């Protein structure tokens, strides 16, 4: 018996996807994986080409030749595409492995769930980019998170970056993961599953906020000879 993986259909019916995986074989899944990863690369590339997150390159235009600046932008684009692959692979494979370890659900049966979660994250990034592009300006915090509110009442930049990772999309992903995992028979840790999912997302937010303190501007300048 077979069933077809449909991204939009199963995004709102994760329990149906979980039940289908336990009774039938899935078709047309690989092509969906390809299109989600392709869409992710396009979104990250568009953000970099538009200039979102590339503030550290702007001063180079005044100190370098046009050719060197062009090379810097190309390097930035290549770097963001590599980061996009790492980002999507972590959410697709990495989180699936963590959930498999916690719940005892086979790793491969969690990949469809994480494809839906990765797609949601990419849709969030696409929406934020679209709004910033329309406004012609960008901010370091997302309007879909607690970041803007935190920036008005807090001075600690780490806490602001941390709260910026707590988004509406994150809540939707937790609900998606909870409904999907609960639909599998014999799942371990069902009693504390929701708290475990919250804990995973909080830990990821803490790590991501810490990454925000990496001095990328200094690294760019050192790589291009600006640190000499």
Secondary structure as UniProt FT lines:
FT   STRAND          2..4
FT   HELIX           7..11
FT   HELIX           14..23
FT   STRAND          25..27
FT   HELIX           30..50
FT   TURN            51..53
FT   HELIX           55..58
FT   HELIX           60..63
FT   HELIX           66..89
FT   HELIX           90..94
FT   HELIX           95..103
FT   HELIX           107..135
FT   TURN            143..144
FT   HELIX           147..153
FT   HELIX           157..164
FT   HELIX           168..182
FT   TURN            185..186
FT   TURN            188..189
FT   TURN            191..192
FT   HELIX           193..211
FT   TURN            212..213
FT   HELIX           216..223
FT   TURN            224..227
//
